Amino acid sequence: MRVKRILLACLLALAVAPGTFVRSEIPPPDFTSPVTIERIETDPARAGPLVLDSAWVLSSANDHFGGYSAMIAWKKDEFLAANDAGRLMHLPRPDRSSAAPRLDKFLNFERADKSHVDVESLAFDPRSGEVWAGLEWAQQIIRFAPGLQMRAQVRPDEMKDWGGNSGPESLVRLKDGRFVVIEERALADGLHEALLFPGDPTSGAEPLRFVFQGRDGYRPSDASLLPNGKMVVLLRGVRLGLPLHFPAMLVIADPAGIQKDEVLPSTFLARIDEPFPTENYEGLAVTDEGGNWALWLISDDNFASYQRTLLLKLVWDVNGGRARQKARR
């Protein structure tokens, strides 16, 4: 992703500065340390219809932890997050459970080549339990069984020219079984190539091309399906400086409006910036809270010590309080 190139440039500038680093031995890898999750105090924050309900920080010395670029609401009260190195995190909902997150294997750790393991997007079929993952660099979509065993994979011809580190950043399974894939790289400011598959992308079916309308200065970093069948897309910006700043935006798009080679418009939902806890948010999941919807954001720390892995719960009262009033009556 583009942000990693920016980070490398900043690190290079620090490296050439005299007296910046002191030589030390490289410690052996740690694959056993647990993941801790801690609720953090936040100031009240609201953006459009979204209210910040809770925020948590996740941390671990485990070398399999960090870099989360995709997240789905998976099993009951559990999220599944995937990172840039093909690793998984089973994340119990911290608002409903005190259980610790668990790290797992998604793709072979032995594959050191990033082009084989860089998971940037996830999709889920709640009926079959199957999971799909979008990999950039390889421009590949992989289907997994409910137990997360790999079942099929495809490199669609329509994705072969997508940007190496800005490929299938968003992957959404629609209610009718079709799939939407959005490229991170922009065709022009705010416009991104996208594909609509008539079914499982790994079946070999030919997709329909269209263009997704994002926003100037932002790129899509994940997307999820809302209970009403529309898509919510997470857009992430990068502002240079030390430290880097990552403003985020959420927009809504209706897949019913997808037409071949046409632009699918989006409507602004909310801007996620201060006073919200700010980080490099790249993963998005949606849960139906029974009257409210919750949008969950997870940040990608780029495996950097000066960034954090944050989890936000944003509540959208889509009924305008009517559900609570009915319950009181």
Phi and psi in degrees as a GROMACS rama.xvg file:
@    title "Ramachandran Plot"
@    xaxis  label "Phi"
@    yaxis  label "Psi"
@TYPE xy
-59.404  -35.3366  ARG-2
-62.8008  -31.2044  VAL-3
-69.0017  -35.4993  LYS-4
-64.8778  -38.9297  ARG-5
-65.2353  -42.414  ILE-6
-61.7853  -42.2575  LEU-7
-62.2892  -39.136  LEU-8
-63.734  -42.2264  ALA-9
-65.7279  -40.8663  CYS-10
-66.1264  -36.5273  LEU-11
-63.9301  -40.1279  LEU-12
-62.9777  -38.8323  ALA-13
-68.4232  -36.8779  LEU-14
-65.7285  -34.0409  ALA-15
-85.2741  -7.47634  VAL-16
-73.7815  132.261  ALA-17
-62.0835  136.356  PRO-18
74.3864  13.6407  GLY-19
-73.2177  -43.074  THR-20
-121.038  152.775  PHE-21
-115.171  132.94  VAL-22
-65.1622  138.635  ARG-23
-151.321  160.774  SER-24
-70.8073  144.055  GLU-25
-81.7991  122.968  ILE-26
-69.5003  156.191  PRO-27
-66.3905  156.183  PRO-28
-65.2248  148.139  PRO-29
-113.798  113.316  ASP-30
-116.585  16.7429  PHE-31
-122.051  -20.1589  THR-32
-61.3743  141.542  SER-33
-77.013  169.331  PRO-34
-102.515  130.378  VAL-35
-106.951  149.303  THR-36
-133.037  129.227  ILE-37
-133.227  129.965  GLU-38
-70.7322  138.938  ARG-39
-116.181  147.768  ILE-40
-76.5273  136.716  GLU-41
-134.377  155.426  THR-42
-76.3927  152.11  ASP-43
-56.2873  138.341  PRO-44
-146.312  139.515  ALA-45
-141.255  140.166  ARG-46
-138.61  113.227  ALA-47
57.4171  -129.353  GLY-48
-86.3133  -0.150202  PRO-49
-95.0352  132.37  LEU-50
-116.816  132.512  VAL-51
-69.535  114.417  LEU-52
-89.1058  -48.5854  ASP-53
-156.469  159.749  SER-54
-142.827  143.276  ALA-55
-134.401  153.577  TRP-56
-116.186  132.226  VAL-57
-107.585  141.795  LEU-58
-150.338  154.092  SER-59
-171.37  147.55  SER-60
-85.7176  -3.38341  ALA-61
-65.3127  131.252  ASN-62
-72.5681  -8.89182  ASP-63
-87.7066  -2.62393  HIS-64
-95.8565  144.867  PHE-65
109.569  172.481  GLY-66
70.7684  31.9451  GLY-67
-78.0959  123.361  TYR-68
-118.012  -3.11068  SER-69
-152.017  148.295  ALA-70
-154.719  141.762  MET-71
-132.647  152.182  ILE-72
-78.212  113.621  ALA-73
-105.397  -103.059  TRP-74
-77.8998  176.481  LYS-75
-57.2701  121.932  LYS-76
59.2233  31.973  ASP-77
-143.453  135.323  GLU-78
-98.3279  157.859  PHE-79
-123.858  121.415  LEU-80
-117.305  144.259  ALA-81
-126.75  152.31  ALA-82
-123.651  -178.096  ASN-83
-70.4977  -9.59053  ASP-84
-113.098  19.4291  ALA-85
72.7456  28.2971  GLY-86
-112.678  157.572  ARG-87
-115.801  154.125  LEU-88
-133.584  122.786  MET-89
-86.0609  115.687  HIS-90
-118.499  99.4149  LEU-91
-60.6515  142.924  PRO-92
-60.2209  116.265  ARG-93
-70.3427  -13.6004  PRO-94
-83.9999  -7.32451  ASP-95
-128.407  -7.35281  ARG-96
-147.694  149.05  SER-97
-103.477  6.31406  SER-98
-65.6314  147.373  ALA-99
-79.9417  145.786  ALA-100
-61.0014  153.939  PRO-101
-127.532  132.463  ARG-102
-90.2357  146.462  LEU-103
-148.145  175.343  ASP-104
-99.3191  129.895  LYS-105
-111.616  -52.5607  PHE-106
-125.061  160.378  LEU-107
-58.363  124.736  ASN-108
-63.4146  -26.2364  PHE-109
-66.8173  -19.1963  GLU-110
-76.0099  94.5908  ARG-111
-73.5937  -22.5659  ALA-112
-70.1603  116.547  ASP-113
-57.215  -28.1293  LYS-114
-66.5256  -12.7519  SER-115
-101.489  -8.36182  HIS-116
-133.497  -1.92439  VAL-117
-77.9516  89.9884  ASP-118
-81.8303  123.466  VAL-119
-116.19  -13.0536  GLU-120
-153.256  152.442  SER-121
-136.163  149.877  LEU-122
-140.881  159.463  ALA-123
-144.775  139.302  PHE-124
-106.597  107.158  ASP-125
-65.1025  -20.8644  PRO-126
-78.2557  -50.6625  ARG-127
-86.9485  -21.8042  SER-128
82.2538  2.07004  GLY-129
-73.8774  151.783  GLU-130
-125.492  139.601  VAL-131
-116.412  143.217  TRP-132
-127.278  137.419  ALA-133
-102.839  127.173  GLY-134
-112.228  125.849  LEU-135
-85.0797  174.287  GLU-136
71.4817  -58.9068  TRP-137
-77.6171  -17.2513  ALA-138
49.0868  57.3809  GLN-139
-128.843  148.751  GLN-140
-121.635  129.673  ILE-141
-119.995  138.114  ILE-142
-105.844  135.051  ARG-143
-119.388  145.516  PHE-144
-69.1788  168.03  ALA-145
-55.0145  -29.1312  PRO-146
-86.2775  7.84693  GLY-147
70.1257  28.2121  LEU-148
-86.7436  136.294  GLN-149
-67.875  131.759  MET-150
-114.805  -34.7983  ARG-151
-159.328  158.138  ALA-152
-149.47  155.442  GLN-153
-150.848  145.688  VAL-154
-117.479  90.5308  ARG-155
-61.1463  137.869  PRO-156
-57.6598  -33.5116  ASP-157
-67.7581  -13.3964  GLU-158
-107.68  -1.76547  MET-159
-66.0219  -25.9099  LYS-160
-100.237  9.39938  ASP-161
-68.8553  156.805  TRP-162
-58.2241  139.61  GLY-163
-54.1826  -49.9532  GLY-164
-110.417  31.2305  ASN-165
-150.997  48.1024  SER-166
-89.5218  -126.943  GLY-167
-74.1378  76.3111  PRO-168
-75.6216  -22.3646  GLU-169
-132.149  133.22  SER-170
-140.85  121.482  LEU-171
-130.993  130.395  VAL-172
-94.9848  121.321  ARG-173
-79.6258  166.226  LEU-174
-61.4112  -30.3353  LYS-175
-88.7428  7.38937  ASP-176
93.1269  -3.03496  GLY-177
-78.3385  162.863  ARG-178
-127.12  138.908  PHE-179
-111.784  133.366  VAL-180
-125.843  131.307  VAL-181
-121.332  132.208  ILE-182
-80.8734  140.659  GLU-183
-70.7977  -43.0802  GLU-184
-62.0863  141.283  ARG-185
-90.8754  138.416  ALA-186
-71.7798  -39.0076  LEU-187
-154.534  174.777  ALA-188
-54.0377  118.309  ASP-189
79.7739  0.411519  GLY-190
-117.138  133.349  LEU-191
-135.027  136.562  HIS-192
-65.3464  143.158  GLU-193
-146.442  160.327  ALA-194
-130.954  144.794  LEU-195
-118.086  111.674  LEU-196
-89.2034  137.962  PHE-197
-71.3439  -11.1148  PRO-198
-167.963  -153.482  GLY-199
-53.0158  119.094  ASP-200
-59.405  -28.4152  PRO-201
-77.1599  -2.57346  THR-202
-79.3248  -12.0732  SER-203
92.4303  3.68597  GLY-204
-66.1434  144.593  ALA-205
-78.0927  129.68  GLU-206
-86.6551  163.815  PRO-207
-96.029  133.202  LEU-208
-86.9908  140.824  ARG-209
-151.04  -178.202  PHE-210
-123.652  128.591  VAL-211
-93.2174  133.62  PHE-212
-94.1219  109.81  GLN-213
-96.7138  -128.996  GLY-214
-143.112  145.93  ARG-215
-56.8125  136.352  ASP-216
82.1632  1.55755  GLY-217
-129.895  155.279  TYR-218
-130.836  144.213  ARG-219
-66.2122  130.452  PRO-220
-116.446  -14.5469  SER-221
-173.163  166.643  ASP-222
-152.222  156.415  ALA-223
-148.4  161.256  SER-224
-91.471  132.863  LEU-225
-84.8013  157.364  LEU-226
-57.2847  -24.1519  PRO-227
-86.6906  4.91634  ASN-228
91.8978  -7.59536  GLY-229
-85.2121  167.036  LYS-230
-105.854  140.113  MET-231
-108.805  129.82  VAL-232
-116.713  130.661  VAL-233
-90.431  121.678  LEU-234
-108.161  136.112  LEU-235
-122.783  133.549  ARG-236
-110.219  165.319  GLY-237
-132.344  126.418  VAL-238
-117.047  122.551  ARG-239
-66.0319  150.155  LEU-240
150.826  174.591  GLY-241
-121.233  106.563  LEU-242
-80.5737  166.578  PRO-243
-64.6736  151.687  LEU-244
-119.593  137.508  HIS-245
-125.047  81.1353  PHE-246
-66.606  147.914  PRO-247
-128.69  157.125  ALA-248
-143.067  148.023  MET-249
-118.736  133.139  LEU-250
-130.401  159.79  VAL-251
-115.027  136.408  ILE-252
-133.297  141.964  ALA-253
-101.718  111.229  ASP-254
-63.3596  -16.4002  PRO-255
-63.0294  -20.2792  ALA-256
-91.2224  5.26893  GLY-257
-70.5949  127.551  ILE-258
-134.531  148.577  GLN-259
-55.9886  126.444  LYS-260
62.8004  11.4024  ASP-261
-103.891  163.46  GLU-262
-85.3798  127.846  VAL-263
-90.7555  112.954  LEU-264
-73.4951  160.812  PRO-265
-132.128  154.225  SER-266
-113.639  141.975  THR-267
-66.1336  134.502  PHE-268
-110.173  -55.0353  LEU-269
-163.93  151.824  ALA-270
-106.428  125.644  ARG-271
-104.929  97.5696  ILE-272
-148.098  -175.452  ASP-273
-51.8294  137.284  GLU-274
-85.9385  6.18643  PRO-275
-62.9227  148.033  PHE-276
-59.0564  126.014  PRO-277
-101.04  138.671  THR-278
-163.466  -173.621  GLU-279
-88.5694  75.593  ASN-280
-72.8988  124.236  TYR-281
-130.813  -11.7431  GLU-282
-115.652  143.593  GLY-283
-141.549  131.105  LEU-284
-136.233  154.842  ALA-285
-125.789  135.485  VAL-286
-126.053  147.69  THR-287
-94.8692  116.199  ASP-288
-94.3441  10.7445  GLU-289
75.5953  73.4251  GLY-290
109.347  -30.4751  GLY-291
-123.493  158.38  ASN-292
-110.474  146.559  TRP-293
-117.35  129.519  ALA-294
-105.571  122.661  LEU-295
-108.825  129.228  TRP-296
-116.417  136.714  LEU-297
-123.443  142.704  ILE-298
-101.111  150.693  SER-299
-97.035  115.787  ASP-300
-85.9082  2.78228  ASP-301
55.2162  23.1597  ASN-302
56.9534  30.6578  PHE-303
-106.704  138.463  ALA-304
-67.7316  -23.2952  SER-305
-93.6658  4.66045  TYR-306
-114.133  164.604  GLN-307
-122.606  155.416  ARG-308
-98.4386  104.259  THR-309
-108.083  149.856  LEU-310
-125.567  124.429  LEU-311
-114.782  142.38  LEU-312
-114.122  116.167  LYS-313
-110.806  126.728  LEU-314
-102.24  132.962  VAL-315
-117.134  108.265  TRP-316
-82.2472  85.3865  ASP-317
-72.1587  -18.2093  VAL-318
-95.9836  3.16783  ASN-319
61.6774  31.4386  GLY-320
86.4929  -3.14003  GLY-321
-64.9223  -34.6101  ARG-322
-65.5232  -38.9715  ALA-323
-69.4597  -39.3184  ARG-324
-64.3037  -39.4342  GLN-325
-64.6525  -40.0027  LYS-326
-65.1589  -37.4721  ALA-327
-67.7702  -34.283  ARG-328
